[in-house]
Amino acid sequence: MTEQTRNFDDDTLPEGFGKTNYSATRYETWRLKDDSSLILGFFPPMKSLLKSNQLFEFWTNHWGWAGQNGDVSKKPFQRPFLCLCEKNFGMVIKECAVCNLRKKYLDRVEAIKVRGKELGKDDAACKQAAAKELEWLRVHGVDSKCRLYAYNKSGQVGILEIPYSLAKKLKEEMKTLTSRHYPGTEKSINPTGRVGVFFEFTRTGKASPQSDKVTAHTITKTVQGEEAQFLDLYRIPDELLSLAQEVLPDLYELRDRQKINDEQALALVRATEAGSGSVEPQVVDSILGIRTYTPVEATEEAHPVAVKKAAPVAAVDDTLFGEPLPPKSPGIFPTPQNIPPQEVPINPSPLLFPSVAQNITQQNIKAAAKLAQEKPTPPATAPVATDSDFDSLFA
């Protein structure tokens, strides 16, 4: 049989065989990158979204606090957690202790900028003076995204993560399409129905309020010798719907996997203040209720394992507020007084890593709290800079 006579159209297999998944994960996670585009379709509401028939679920994660990577001799890695702030029609009905901590740094940056302008300093000088705060904010960021169930033209299923503003634009595009009809019928288009519509997402340059857009994707067809643009429609097969139900996580459950309680958030804030902006990885793990791994031979009597403080991340080619960060400068906070440490309430959350939370002993928790308190504790409120304090920044 020659290459020309082989039948490539019939690729059916006997019952009991499936299609290999060549992806590294069971489902994809799609995000827009700088100067990139995505073409995706969207599933009808499923799982927890069935309760409200919503297109997406929105939540915010905090990041910047690293824990141990299973072994204290390895590099720490991030322990993102769910923001506890709750809003109702834009009004905050529950505050988040970690958000309040970030606000102290943001307020300090703004105060430095205002005072610098009063002294006739340019933006570069103001940023240089606020380098310490800007660096902390860069490292301790927030990730606010809408999550949507999606599929691509290769038959892969996954979750699209996009900013809230872009999700609103998508919803508006879909609403506009519902006033149109499927070709040759009087049936209104349902963009997330059995015959759905592919959408194209594009980002121009770096992420900003104006960088992202979404439009219904179109394809070119030749009709009676002339080219014309048509909506890119797709009939979702039952196999793809079954795959989505099987492998895609419930968005509510995905959100709550990283949920912490108020006491844990407050403990992280106090440990951060006690550590002048940073927290040891083993303290982070103890607060979040994650068991610390200790090799058998690494006992206190034999081979003690020294946990090094995480080195600050250098501000290289990173931006905040849309402009390059300045190099780090010496600390500009007033020297804190030695204040007796407060009791830090630490309660491992059963919602976060439940399989190991029960293994945390009270002794380990108290030891972690003690470690967090060994450093001088700054005042609980944001440091207030006097005029002379600001003047010294620009001397």
WOMO-V261595 format. One record per backbone hydrogen bond with DSSP energy under -0.5 kcal/mol. NH is the residue of the N-H (numbers start at 1). CO is the residue of the C=O. If there is no record, write none. Layout:
nh	co
NH	CO
NH	CO
This chain:
nh	co
6	2
8	6
11	9
17	14
22	20
28	157
30	159
32	161
35	205
36	33
36	203
38	201
40	38
40	199
41	151
43	149
49	46
50	47
51	48
52	49
53	49
54	49
57	147
59	145
61	143
62	81
63	141
66	64
67	77
69	71
70	68
72	293
74	71
77	67
79	65
81	62
82	258
83	60
86	94
88	91
91	88
93	86
94	86
100	96
101	97
102	98
103	99
104	100
105	101
106	102
107	103
108	104
109	105
110	106
111	107
112	108
113	109
114	110
115	111
116	112
117	113
118	114
119	115
120	117
121	116
126	122
127	123
128	124
129	125
130	126
131	128
134	130
135	131
136	132
137	133
138	134
139	135
140	136
141	139
143	61
144	142
145	59
145	143
146	162
147	57
148	160
150	158
151	41
152	156
155	152
158	150
159	28
160	148
161	30
162	146
162	160
167	163
168	164
169	165
170	166
171	167
172	168
173	169
174	170
175	171
176	172
177	173
178	174
179	176
180	177
182	187
185	182
189	177
189	180
191	189
193	190
196	194
196	234
197	191
198	232
199	40
200	215
201	38
201	199
202	213
203	36
204	211
205	203
211	208
212	208
213	202
215	200
217	198
219	230
221	228
223	221
223	226
226	223
228	221
230	219
232	217
233	231
234	196
236	194
236	234
240	237
241	237
242	238
243	239
244	240
245	241
246	242
247	243
248	244
254	250
255	251
256	252
257	253
258	255
259	256
265	261
266	262
267	263
268	264
269	265
270	266
271	267
272	268
273	269
274	270
275	271
276	273
277	272
278	275
283	280
284	280
285	281
286	282
287	283
288	284
289	285
289	286
290	285
298	295
299	297
303	297
304	302
306	304
307	305
308	306
316	314
317	315
320	323
323	320
325	318
339	337
339	377
345	343
352	349
353	351
356	353
357	353
358	354
359	356
360	357
365	361
366	362
367	363
368	364
369	365
370	366
371	367
372	368
373	369
373	370
374	370
374	371
377	339
378	273
378	376
385	383
390	386
391	387
392	388
393	389
393	390
394	390
394	391
395	392
